[in-house]
Amino acid sequence: MMNIAEGGEVTGTKDKNYDLIWFTEQCLSNALRMETYRSDAESAGDQELAELFSKAQHESAKGAELAKSLLARRLNQS
């Protein structure tokens, strides 16, 4: 396993920026996954589970938006 310090040297990207990019991608990926899970729950007639996945999807999308805004500000500063 590569240690964190090595990542920035290999990619030329500061670790905190890489972490922010990774977090954004994970939030977006999770939002897409929750859409599938929500749809599956609805198809199975489980509205309670569908609502849970819908809320999780909303929170993931919100996290991605916050991270994208922060990333844009930081990239504009550099």
C-alpha positions as CSV (number, residue, x, y, z in Angstrom):
1,M,0.0,0.0,0.0
2,M,1.3,3.4,-1.0
3,N,1.7,5.8,1.9
4,I,0.0,9.2,1.6
5,A,3.2,11.2,1.2
6,E,4.1,9.2,-1.9
7,G,0.9,10.0,-3.7
8,G,1.6,13.7,-4.0
9,E,5.1,13.1,-5.3
10,V,3.9,10.7,-8.0
11,T,0.8,12.7,-9.1
12,G,2.2,16.2,-8.5
13,T,-1.0,17.0,-6.7
14,K,-1.0,18.1,-3.1
15,D,-2.5,15.4,-0.8
16,K,-5.2,17.7,0.5
17,N,-6.3,18.6,-3.0
18,Y,-6.3,15.0,-4.0
19,D,-8.3,14.1,-0.9
20,L,-10.9,16.8,-1.8
21,I,-11.1,15.5,-5.4
22,W,-11.5,11.9,-4.2
23,F,-14.2,12.9,-1.7
24,T,-16.1,14.7,-4.4
25,E,-16.0,11.7,-6.7
26,Q,-17.1,9.4,-3.9
27,C,-20.1,11.6,-3.0
28,L,-21.2,11.7,-6.7
29,S,-20.6,8.0,-7.1
30,N,-22.6,7.3,-3.9
31,A,-25.5,9.5,-5.1
32,L,-25.7,7.5,-8.3
33,R,-25.6,4.2,-6.4
34,M,-28.4,5.4,-4.1
35,E,-30.6,6.1,-7.1
36,T,-30.3,2.5,-8.1
37,Y,-31.0,1.3,-4.5
38,R,-34.0,3.7,-4.3
39,S,-35.4,2.4,-7.5
40,D,-34.9,-1.2,-6.5
41,A,-36.7,-0.5,-3.1
42,E,-39.6,1.2,-4.9
43,S,-39.9,-1.7,-7.4
44,A,-40.1,-4.1,-4.4
45,G,-42.8,-1.9,-2.8
46,D,-40.7,-0.9,0.2
47,Q,-41.3,2.8,0.5
48,E,-39.6,3.1,3.8
49,L,-36.4,1.8,2.4
50,A,-36.8,3.9,-0.8
51,E,-37.1,7.0,1.4
52,L,-33.9,6.1,3.3
53,F,-32.0,5.8,0.1
54,S,-33.5,9.0,-1.3
55,K,-32.3,10.9,1.9
56,A,-28.9,9.3,1.6
57,Q,-28.8,10.3,-2.1
58,H,-29.6,13.9,-1.2
59,E,-26.9,14.0,1.5
60,S,-24.3,12.6,-0.9
61,A,-25.3,15.2,-3.5
62,K,-25.1,17.9,-0.9
63,G,-21.6,16.8,0.1
64,A,-20.5,16.7,-3.5
65,E,-21.8,20.3,-4.1
66,L,-20.0,21.6,-1.0
67,A,-16.8,19.8,-2.0
68,K,-17.0,21.1,-5.6
69,S,-17.4,24.7,-4.4
70,L,-14.4,24.4,-2.1
71,L,-12.3,22.8,-4.8
72,A,-13.2,25.6,-7.3
73,R,-12.2,28.2,-4.7
74,R,-8.9,26.5,-4.0
75,L,-8.0,25.9,-7.6
76,N,-8.7,29.6,-8.4
77,Q,-6.3,30.6,-5.6
78,S,-3.4,28.6,-7.0
